[in-house]
Amino acid sequence: MSHAIGSVESGMGAQVQTTHSSGSVVDLFCGAGGLSHGFKLEGFDVVAGVDIDEKCRFPFEENNDAPFLSLDVAHIDPKELNDRFIPGAPRILVGCAPCQPFSKYSQGREDGRWQLLEHFSRLICEMKPDIVSMENVPRLQKFKDSAVFHAFVRALRNNDYFVDWTVAYCPDFGIPQSRSRLVLLASRYGPPGVPSPTHKREEYVTVRQTIGSLAAIGAGEADVNDPLHRCSALSTTNVERMRASKPGGSWRDWDGDLVTSCHRKESGQGYSSVYGRMEWDQPAPTMTTQFFGFGNGRFGHPEQDRAISLREGALIQTFPPGYAFVPDGQKVEMKSVGRLIGNAVPVDLGRAIARRIRDHLAEYVA
């Protein structure tokens, strides 16, 4: 399932002088470092990650060999970020403003965090990096009649950027989850284009290929060889529900006495994608910050009677198997680490964005 470019806006094609075509990257809203790690694996120099959440410091710095700056994007001094870039190299500013305000899971509730995208826009206009990448949920294009998104695009265009964007379907890029993301690229050199899909439908990476070789564990247990391969405990009733669940199914597969009271109500009939198992030979559902909970989505293991583990969620997010989220010997907190993993940009989507930028720079920068 491929998606065409949504739109193209052209700037004035500012003449930006550089000495070589490798680029240095500052990552706003960097989280645990998924987007940065994609750039790092593609050979870019990640020079800083910025996030207000101090829990992101260890995984970002440990895996990306770059400093973590605990700063509020609303109060960042643009010079502080500009000074991080490598002199003479293209300056690349990337970021994924927290997507919850625009997510379908917000159920239309107002959330002041949408202003973070405005702060991202302000920093771009003040810093004037050579390349910009913004990644978010597709619904951003529809939020408040697209006003937030189109104001962002307009600000870029008014500051001499060419802008392209698309909705990227993650399985098209080898990512084993049925997630769609809005990907925007902007350049002061010329039209940047958008990442090209790498996988056809018959080549989609599956749950089996991603987590099928991990050690079997029981509900509430952890692998002695990998502290992150641990999963949540289940109540006796939820163990029965898990055993009654079918891959790709939901609570509607259960006998009536197992159905929760909330799903018996008319208001709960629409929530069919919870309390289900993933399918071995399909991509996983979208990883959320609650993926480690059986009742929070179709996050049941395809055959073991448990929800997927933190490591399995990280692998589905295409983090490398050895990606560290907590220091050795430190207690692994399910909610804290699960939030870091679920909020992350899939690493392989970061790689696809980085490859597109590298090809663009090769075309325009001597």
Secondary structure, 3 states (H helix, E strand, C coil): CCCCEEEEECCCCCCCCCCCCCCEEEEECCCCCHHHHHHHHCCCEEEEEEECCHHHHHHHHHHHCCCEEECCHHHCCHHHHHCCCCCCCCEEEEECCCCHHHCHHHCCCCCHHHHHHHHHHHHHHHHCCCEEEEEECHHHHCHHHHHHHHHHHHHHHHCCCEEEEEEEEHHHHCCCECCEEEEEEEECCCCCCCCCCCCCHHHCCCHHHHHCCCCCCCCCCEECCEEEEECCCCCHHHHHHHHHCCECCCHHHCCHHHCCHHHHCHHHCCCCCCCCECCCCCCECCCCCCCCCHHHCCCECCCCCCECCHHHHHHHCCCCCCCCCCCCCCCCCHHHHHHHHHHCCCHHHHHHHHHHHHHHHHHHCC
